């Protein structure tokens, strides 16, 4: 690992914002980052070597921060969301049933003989991707928007919990013990932070941090993240649960606005783009083209994700637009590819197929938001569905 390679990776990371800022063709930021990694990685020039130890560790830090960001994006303190959890849970139940059926069928048709893994990929949603789109379209002010947000949030949390069992490489006992250990540590951290927030000394230090630029909230958040990641790896489970739990703690306790910007700086400024660039460098798109079964996997996942979520929306008596919005994915598929390639559960072509289906799901989200917004006159605002507070 040299400064030249690091500079190249940072430059590759800039491709994402450049493409996302184009007036007509504006793909999500991660598309450009992954594409740049593909060009300079195994598919293209072979300049970026993901197996290099320092680069691999930086990518793991980026992965942990990505899952941390996914956790912080959960709207756990939103009262409208809490009122809609019952409806969201009911729809997620339909999603699970349909995803298991579709996962079993697609596993029989392709060379990825892991029905549970495919089911998780079809059932998952991304609050980090969907919530900003719902907010921008002002759909969170409507009851249907909050039900959709609840659906996405529950699916996001559930798929993260289920994922270690779907990609288990070795003893399932380690996965269970690791998950329980991370959960226990998460509860301890949450209790400590919740207690500290009620003390005068804590607020004094936060005030000094704000005045003197110490970044105290960021340091505490990163400490929580890295402790949970260490526990997870020590016991033999994935850091995706650790990152997600640390982010969920911050979301539940309530993050100050300056912490949002600090996390944005350290995560989105370097480590998360680095993770996606390295992820793209690991993917060999030639394998996707040369192996018809991998191409079938990409098409099957893309179609299956849409069919599962739209069918669940219809069965749950929600608009089709809600199902299209809930198709949005990012964190879990990225985790599947990263962990799958590392543990040799997946081959390069399968990883490329999963990422291709993920990018399709983001495009479906944009269509779903427009469809849902076009029918917003037929749904009630959130205030009419939740009791008013004094």
WOBEL-V573548 format. One record per residue. N is the residue number from 1. RES is the residue in one letter. PSI is psi in whole degrees, -180 to 180 (* if undefined). NEAR is the number of other C-alpha atoms within 10 Angstrom. Layout:
N:RES:PSI:NEAR ; N:RES:PSI:NEAR
This chain:
1:X:122:12 ; 2:X:168:9 ; 3:X:-29:8 ; 4:X:-45:9 ; 5:X:-42:14 ; 6:X:-41:15 ; 7:X:-40:11 ; 8:X:-43:17 ; 9:X:-42:23 ; 10:X:-40:18 ; 11:X:-40:16 ; 12:X:-37:23 ; 13:X:-27:29 ; 14:X:-19:17 ; 15:X:-35:20 ; 16:X:-57:23 ; 17:X:-35:17 ; 18:X:-47:13 ; 19:X:-40:19 ; 20:X:-22:17 ; 21:X:0:13 ; 22:X:144:10 ; 23:X:-32:7 ; 24:X:-61:8 ; 25:X:104:9 ; 26:X:79:15 ; 27:X:164:18 ; 28:X:154:17 ; 29:X:-40:18 ; 30:X:-22:22 ; 31:X:-48:23 ; 32:X:-37:25 ; 33:X:-45:29 ; 34:X:-41:27 ; 35:X:-42:21 ; 36:X:-40:25 ; 37:X:-38:34 ; 38:X:-43:25 ; 39:X:-42:21 ; 40:X:5:22 ; 41:X:-142:24 ; 42:X:-33:21 ; 43:X:-36:18 ; 44:X:-115:17 ; 45:X:-16:12 ; 46:X:27:15 ; 47:X:-37:14 ; 48:X:124:25 ; 49:X:99:17 ; 50:X:-22:22 ; 51:X:-8:12 ; 52:X:128:10 ; 53:X:-47:11 ; 54:X:-43:12 ; 55:X:-39:20 ; 56:X:-40:17 ; 57:X:-43:14 ; 58:X:-38:17 ; 59:X:-37:23 ; 60:X:-40:20 ; 61:X:-43:21 ; 62:X:-39:23 ; 63:X:-45:27 ; 64:X:-42:30 ; 65:X:-32:30 ; 66:X:-49:28 ; 67:X:-33:29 ; 68:X:-44:28 ; 69:X:-38:26 ; 70:X:-42:26 ; 71:X:-42:28 ; 72:X:-23:26 ; 73:X:-10:23 ; 74:X:126:26 ; 75:X:62:21 ; 76:X:-19:20 ; 77:X:9:12 ; 78:X:117:11 ; 79:X:-34:13 ; 80:X:-36:24 ; 81:X:-44:24 ; 82:X:-35:16 ; 83:X:-20:18 ; 84:X:3:22 ; 85:X:-35:19 ; 86:X:-48:14 ; 87:X:-40:18 ; 88:X:-40:23 ; 89:X:-37:19 ; 90:X:-42:14 ; 91:X:-39:28 ; 92:X:-34:25 ; 93:X:-42:16 ; 94:X:-41:19 ; 95:X:-45:28 ; 96:X:-45:22 ; 97:X:-50:15 ; 98:X:-38:21 ; 99:X:-39:27 ; 100:X:-42:20 ; 101:X:-48:14 ; 102:X:-37:23 ; 103:X:-41:26 ; 104:X:-43:17 ; 105:X:-44:15 ; 106:X:-33:22 ; 107:X:-33:19 ; 108:X:-28:13 ; 109:X:-22:14 ; 110:X:180:18 ; 111:X:8:14 ; 112:X:89:18 ; 113:X:60:14 ; 114:X:82:17 ; 115:X:-40:20 ; 116:X:-40:20 ; 117:X:-45:24 ; 118:X:-39:25 ; 119:X:-42:29 ; 120:X:-42:24 ; 121:X:-34:25 ; 122:X:-30:31 ; 123:X:-22:32 ; 124:X:159:33 ; 125:X:170:32 ; 126:X:110:28 ; 127:X:-34:30 ; 128:X:-30:24 ; 129:X:-43:21 ; 130:X:-40:25 ; 131:X:-45:24 ; 132:X:-35:13 ; 133:X:-42:19 ; 134:X:-40:25 ; 135:X:-44:13 ; 136:X:-37:10 ; 137:X:4:15 ; 138:X:29:13 ; 139:X:-19:22 ; 140:X:-9:22 ; 141:X:-4:16 ; 142:X:152:21 ; 143:X:-42:23 ; 144:X:-33:24 ; 145:X:-40:30 ; 146:X:-34:27 ; 147:X:-43:26 ; 148:X:-41:31 ; 149:X:-40:30 ; 150:X:-43:29 ; 151:X:-52:29 ; 152:X:-43:33 ; 153:X:-46:29 ; 154:X:-43:20 ; 155:X:-38:26 ; 156:X:-50:24 ; 157:X:-46:22 ; 158:X:-41:17 ; 159:X:-34:22 ; 160:X:-40:21 ; 161:X:-40:16 ; 162:X:-24:15 ; 163:X:-43:22 ; 164:X:-32:25 ; 165:X:-29:17 ; 166:X:-30:19 ; 167:X:20:22 ; 168:X:133:19 ; 169:X:89:17 ; 170:X:-135:10 ; 171:X:125:11 ; 172:X:-23:16 ; 173:X:-41:14 ; 174:X:-37:19 ; 175:X:-46:21 ; 176:X:-49:16 ; 177:X:-41:15 ; 178:X:-43:24 ; 179:X:-43:23 ; 180:X:-40:13 ; 181:X:-44:18 ; 182:X:-41:26 ; 183:X:-44:18 ; 184:X:-44:13 ; 185:X:-36:19 ; 186:X:-44:22 ; 187:X:-38:15 ; 188:X:-46:12 ; 189:X:-43:18 ; 190:X:-44:20 ; 191:X:-42:14 ; 192:X:-46:11 ; 193:X:-39:16 ; 194:X:-39:15 ; 195:X:-43:11 ; 196:X:-35:13 ; 197:X:-21:14 ; 198:X:1:10 ; 199:X:149:10 ; 200:X:-37:10 ; 201:X:-39:11 ; 202:X:-45:14 ; 203:X:-31:13 ; 204:X:-45:11 ; 205:X:-37:14 ; 206:X:-37:18 ; 207:X:-44:14 ; 208:X:-38:14 ; 209:X:-41:14 ; 210:X:-40:14 ; 211:X:-37:10 ; 212:X:2:9 ; 213:X:40:10 ; 214:X:-24:14 ; 215:X:42:16 ; 216:X:-43:16 ; 217:X:-41:21 ; 218:X:-43:18 ; 219:X:-42:14 ; 220:X:-41:12 ; 221:X:-44:18 ; 222:X:-37:18 ; 223:X:-45:13 ; 224:X:-44:22 ; 225:X:-49:25 ; 226:X:-31:18 ; 227:X:-45:17 ; 228:X:-38:28 ; 229:X:-40:24 ; 230:X:-43:15 ; 231:X:-44:19 ; 232:X:-48:26 ; 233:X:-34:13 ; 234:X:-38:12 ; 235:X:-21:17 ; 236:X:27:20 ; 237:X:-177:27 ; 238:X:151:25 ; 239:X:-6:29 ; 240:X:-38:27 ; 241:X:-40:27 ; 242:X:-48:33 ; 243:X:-43:30 ; 244:X:-44:27 ; 245:X:-41:30 ; 246:X:-42:35 ; 247:X:-38:29 ; 248:X:-36:25 ; 249:X:-45:25 ; 250:X:-42:26 ; 251:X:-37:21 ; 252:X:-42:18 ; 253:X:-35:16 ; 254:X:110:14 ; 255:X:134:16 ; 256:X:156:11 ; 257:X:-36:8 ; 258:X:-29:13 ; 259:X:-36:17 ; 260:X:-47:15 ; 261:X:-35:13 ; 262:X:-44:16 ; 263:X:-41:20 ; 264:X:-40:15 ; 265:X:-51:12 ; 266:X:-34:14 ; 267:X:-61:22 ; 268:X:-19:18 ; 269:X:-29:15 ; 270:X:-62:17 ; 271:X:-41:23 ; 272:X:-46:27 ; 273:X:-39:30 ; 274:X:-42:30 ; 275:X:-46:32 ; 276:X:-35:29 ; 277:X:-46:32 ; 278:X:-37:30 ; 279:X:-43:27 ; 280:X:-35:31 ; 281:X:-26:26 ; 282:X:-25:28 ; 283:X:135:30 ; 284:X:100:21 ; 285:X:-20:20 ; 286:X:-33:14 ; 287:X:-34:19 ; 288:X:-36:22 ; 289:X:-37:14 ; 290:X:-14:11 ; 291:X:107:12 ; 292:X:-32:14 ; 293:X:-34:18 ; 294:X:-38:24 ; 295:X:-40:21 ; 296:X:-37:18 ; 297:X:-42:27 ; 298:X:-47:25 ; 299:X:-44:16 ; 300:X:-42:21 ; 301:X:-44:26 ; 302:X:-48:22 ; 303:X:-43:15 ; 304:X:-41:24 ; 305:X:-46:32 ; 306:X:-46:23 ; 307:X:-44:20 ; 308:X:-46:25 ; 309:X:-38:30 ; 310:X:-42:23 ; 311:X:-40:18 ; 312:X:-39:25 ; 313:X:-43:24 ; 314:X:-46:15 ; 315:X:-31:13 ; 316:X:7:19 ; 317:X:42:11 ; 318:X:160:18 ; 319:X:155:18 ; 320:X:-33:17 ; 321:X:-34:26 ; 322:X:-42:27 ; 323:X:-38:31 ; 324:X:-39:29 ; 325:X:-41:35 ; 326:X:-10:34 ; 327:X:-21:31 ; 328:X:129:28 ; 329:X:157:30 ; 330:X:-65:22 ; 331:X:-49:23 ; 332:X:-48:23 ; 333:X:-39:22 ; 334:X:-39:21 ; 335:X:-42:23 ; 336:X:-47:24 ; 337:X:-46:26 ; 338:X:-50:24 ; 339:X:-40:20 ; 340:X:-42:19 ; 341:X:-36:18 ; 342:X:-39:13 ; 343:X:3:14 ; 344:X:23:12 ; 345:X:-34:17 ; 346:X:153:18 ; 347:X:172:18 ; 348:X:-42:21 ; 349:X:-37:24 ; 350:X:-40:29 ; 351:X:-42:29 ; 352:X:-38:27 ; 353:X:-42:26 ; 354:X:-43:25 ; 355:X:-37:24 ; 356:X:-44:19 ; 357:X:-34:24 ; 358:X:-44:27 ; 359:X:-35:18 ; 360:X:-40:21 ; 361:X:-34:25 ; 362:X:-39:23 ; 363:X:-38:17 ; 364:X:-36:21 ; 365:X:-45:25 ; 366:X:-41:17 ; 367:X:-44:14 ; 368:X:-38:24 ; 369:X:-40:23 ; 370:X:-41:17 ; 371:X:-42:17 ; 372:X:-40:23 ; 373:X:-33:17 ; 374:X:-25:11 ; 375:X:19:11 ; 376:X:-13:17 ; 377:X:-14:10 ; 378:X:2:8 ; 379:X:155:13 ; 380:X:152:14 ; 381:X:161:18 ; 382:X:-37:22 ; 383:X:-31:12 ; 384:X:-15:10 ; 385:X:-7:13 ; 386:X:147:15 ; 387:X:143:11 ; 388:X:150:7 ; 389:X:144:4 ; 390:X:*:3
